[in-house]
Amino acid sequence: MDQPIVDVIIPVYKDYGATSECIHSVLSARNSMQANLVVIDDASEDDDIAALLSALHDQGMIRLISNTRNRGYIHAINQGIAANRSHDVVLLNSDTIVFDAWLDRLAKAAYSREDIGTVTPFSNNATICSYPKTNEDNPFMPRNVSQVIDRMFADANAGETCTLPTGVGFCMYIKRSCLNDTGLFDEHTFGRGYGEENDFCRRAEEGGWTNVLAADAFVPHRGAVSFAKDRKPALEKNLALLNARHPGYRQSIVTFILADPLLKFRRRIDEAVLRAATHRPLILRICHGRGGGTAKRLRDEAIELQNQNYRVATLLPKKDAPEGRTTLTIEDFPDLVNLEYSLPDDLEKLLCILRDINTVSAAVHHHIDLHPCVLDIPRRLDIPYSVIAHDYGWYCPGITLLDNQHRYCGDHCNEQCTSCTTSSEENITTEWSAEHKQNLMCFLENAQAIVAPCHDTALRYHKRTALNNIITRRHSANQLENPGTTRRFRSHERTRVALFGSIGMHKGYDTLLECAKDAQRRDLPLEFILIGESLDDYALFATGRVFVTGRYDEREVRRIIMLHAPPLALYPSIWPETWCYALDIAFECNIFPLAFAIGAPMERIRESGFGALLPLDSPPATINDTLLDIARDRFAHNAI
């Protein structure tokens, strides 16, 4: 077929700077196909715009259509469409810029199939066609940066298209044959703008046409220049009209967003950005995404590695996503949000980018919630790796050495042990076959080091594995404010006891609840301040002895402590914790801690000489009496 002639239609009303940049980008962009620039001056009141358009028209560079009164966006584009009824058109907002071959790529996509009626490129601000964050208004990037991104799209996604539920009107190529079948844009229903392109695309689809994305084109878009003031009410009104006219429209958009078929195209650009960056040695961390102390260690570790001039990447399972969906985040590149890989299908793609960005070693913080193939990454990359023992999930299917009654099992795991595999809360491994356990043991054996945060954890791992690559490396020091002196606290009718973090069953929720009930039943001068949350706050509230602050930011802890002034802290964890960041708070704020004699809290309290310990099986009454004894002995004379 003959190459089509295209009219690029730009309605203009205000913002001289953006309008001038847009028009000159169209005029200067090099394309192989024949195109005309049709500008509709919709009664602009800007003298600079009027002078610009008049000059360009006099030079024969644009076709100018001038309205004597402002008619609105839809009327303007219909004027442009009707200017020549044999040409294809591109509707282009006046706050966009384009680059070489942009039109060639859109036309190539349009004519790659007979049924394609409209073509939309990627943009920073194009709802479902947005990059880097989809369905968001990303910031407008400088021209030189946008030009590089456009070239990356052209190279990485050359000639590729994807079906869309609707085109996006900021930049939309429309075949004349599709226009002839579908008709003009509906000014009567949609007034001055918003929703008209979606209506057009749905009508075109009903007529047998397809709306597609040109995955190899990127057109930057500032967004809402002409209608910024009236955008929200007009958008809400017209979306309601759109959904009434096309009942399946809203669901088609939701389905498209959830499926996200454009992810692979965006991911290629993120990968291209990474490949173009300076390749400092990179450390890959592999972990679950469940938060807690492990997440804090990841944050601290990232700072430590960056201070050593390493680039840091983290591989995590994607939250609320299908099994196997994994995200790769790069500390230096927080805007690269599309590095998602469905494992095991995308393993080779993941390995490829990790090789290309100079991955030199790995730190494996956990394997749960991840596809087993992630443990093969160090071998496939031929890099050394260490394993960080945040818990006991490398040899205990229950992770925390608690049985199905939420009791410490004694760390007597053996080949026949299944006491923790039916625990409703702690059983977070989906498979614990002999083969799975053997694979985990083999992975530990081949690690450069198994890093235990405390000696207690190191001894437990050595007992279970008999490996000689186990080392102890503390997450942080026991930083005591001044353990030789006692802080002065405000006196209260009741002694306040702080707890920190998220208190689940393994962190001693039942112990806290029973202590609160005992304090209520015996009318003890004791109350508990949970600086964090629990698995059931309302049961704690019912005792009248527990106040829960809710989730907190680390930076808020000292302020909250100053507000409540607790002299004591309780650590009722019933599993052998490997570190316990919450204990750092007591040490740093000189709040006297009481914990069970198990795991890292026991070890750290003994080493610091600050705090007290109780047997793990201590009843609630004993715990409460001990707290009150400590309060009388250490703080009664020091209250203010």
C-alpha positions, 0 to 999 in steps of 0.5 A, a space after each residue: 500500500 502507499 505510505 499514508 499522509 498524516 495530519 498532526 493536530 495540536 489544539 492550542 489555548 495557553 502556556 506559551 513555553 510548553 506550546 512553543 516547545 511542542 510545535 518546534 519538536 514536531 517541526 524539527 523531528 526527522 521522519 520518513 513519512 509525509 506529515 502536515 502540522 495542523 494547529 487549532 488556535 482555540 481563541 487563545 488570549 496569549 499574545 505570544 502564542 498568537 504571534 508564534 502561530 502567525 509567524 509559523 503560518 506565514 512561513 508555510 510551516 503549519 496550517 492554522 485554524 483560528 477560532 474567534 471564540 473558545 470552543 473547547 478541546 473536542 471541537 478543536 480536534 474535530 476541526 483538525 480531523 475534518 481539515 483533510 478527510 483523506 489523511 490519517 491523524 495524530 491527536 497531540 497535546 500542546 504540552 508534549 514533545 516528540 523526537 526523531 522517528 516518532 511518527 514513523 514508529 506510530 504509523 508502523 504500529 498502525 499498519 502492522 495489522 489491518 484491524 488496528 485503528 488507534 495507536 498510543 505511545 508510552 509516556 511519563 503521564 499517560 495513565 495505563 501507558 505511563 512509565 516508569 510507574 504505570 497508571 500514575 502521573 510521573 514527573 516530566 523529565 528534562 528533554 535530554 533525559 526523555 530523548 534517551 528514554 525514547 531511544 531506549 524504547 525504540 531499541 528495546 521494544 522495536 516494532 512491538 505492540 500490545 492491545 489496549 482497552 482504550 487509547 490515551 488522547 495525549 498522543 493518539 494515531 488514528 487511521 482515516 479508515 477507522 475515523 470513517 467507520 467510527 465518526 468524530 469525537 462526541 462533543 455533545 456528550 463530553 463537552 469541553 474534554 475528558 473521556 472523549 478519546 475513551 468513548 471513541 476507542 470503545 466505539 471503534 472497538 465495537 466496530 471491529 477496530 483494535 486499540 494498541 500501544 506502540 511499545 517502541 515509542 515514548 512521548 513526554 507529556 506535562 499533563 493538564 496544561 489547558 484544563 488544569 483548573 477544571 480538571 477534576 469535576 470535568 473528569 468525574 462527570 465525564 467518567 460517569 457518562 462514559 461508564 453509563 454509555 459503555 457498561 463494561 469499560 471500567 471492568 476492562 480497565 481494572 482487568 488490564 491493570 491487574 494483568 499488566 501486559 505492558 510490564 515486560 516493555 517497561 522492564 526492558 527500559 529499566 534494565 537498559 537504564 541499569 546497563 547504561 549506568 556505571 558498574 560498581 561492584 554489586 551485592 545482591 541480597 535475597 530475602 522475604 518481604 515480611 518486614 520486622 527485624 530482618 527488614 531493619 537489617 536490610 536497611 542497615 546493611 545497605 548503608 554499610 555496603 554503600 559506604 564501602 562503594 558497593 551498589 546494592 540490590 535486593 530480590 524480594 517476593 512481590 506482595 499480594 502477587 501470584 506465587 513466584 512474582 519477584 521484584 528486584 530493587 536497586 538502592 541507587 535507582 528507586 524509580 526503577 519499579 518494573 524489575 519484576 520477574 515471574 520465577 522460574 519462567 523469567 530466571 534467565 532474564 533475571 540472571 542476564 541483568 544480574 550479570 550485566 550489572 556486575 553482581 559480585 556476591 550475594 547475601 541470602 537473608 531468607 528463602 521463604 516466600 520465594 521460588 526455590 530456584 532463587 537459591 540457584 542464583 549464586 551458582 549460576 552467576 558463579 559468585 560467593 554468597 553468605 547466609 544470614 541466620 535471622 531465624 531457624 528456617 534453614 532447618 526448622 519448618 516452623 522457622 521459630 522452633 515452636 511447636 503447634 501449640 506455640 511452645 518452644 520445642 527444645 530445638 530437638 529437631 530430627 528427621 521425624 520431627 513434625 511438631 511445628 508443621 501444623 502451627 497456624 501462625 508460624 508454619 510458613 514453609 509450604 514444603 518440607 520434604 527430605 529433598 527440600 531439607 537436603 537442598 537447604 543443607 547443601 546450600 548452607 554447606 556451600 556458603 562462604 559463611 553462615 552469619 549468626 547475629 549472636 553466639 546462641 544462634 551460632 551454637 544452635 546452627 552448629 549443633 544442627 548442621 555440624 558445619 564449620 563455616 558458621 561465624 558470629 557477627 552482631 547486627 549492632 553493639 549493645 549501646 547502653 546510655 549509661 548503665 551505671 546510673 539510673 534515669 529519673 522517671 516521672 512517678 505514676 500511680 501504676 508502674 509502666 512497662 514498655 513492649 516494642 514492635 509487633 507482638 505475635 504468638 512467637 513474640 509472647 502475645 499470650 504471655 502479655 495477655 495473661 500478665 495483663 489479666 493477672 494485673 487486673 485480677 489482683 489490682 496490681 499497680 502495673 500497666 503495659 504500654 505496647 509501642 507497636 501492635 499485636 495480633 489482637 489489640 482488642 483482647 488486650 484493651 479489654 483487660 484495662 491494663 494495656 495501651 497500644 500506640 499502633 505502628 510507629 516509625 523508628 524516628 518516633 520511638 524516643 518521642 513516644 518513650 518521653 511521652 509515656 516514661 516507662 522505667 521497665 521493658 518486657 521482652 516476652 519472646 518465647 522463641 530463641 531470637 537471633 538478635 532482637 532489635 527491640 532490645 536496642 531501644 531499652 539499652 539506648 534509652 536506659 529502660 531496664 529490660 526483663 526477658 526470658 532466659 532464651 536466645 539473643 535477649 538472654 545473651 545480650 542482657 548477660 553480656 551487658 549486665 543490664 537487665 534481668 532474666 526469668 525462666 521460660 516457663 515463668 507464670 504470669 504472676 511471677 512475671 508481674 511480681 518480678 516487674 514490681 520488685 524491680 520497680 521498687 528496688 531500682 526506681 522507687 527512690 528515683 521518681 519525680 
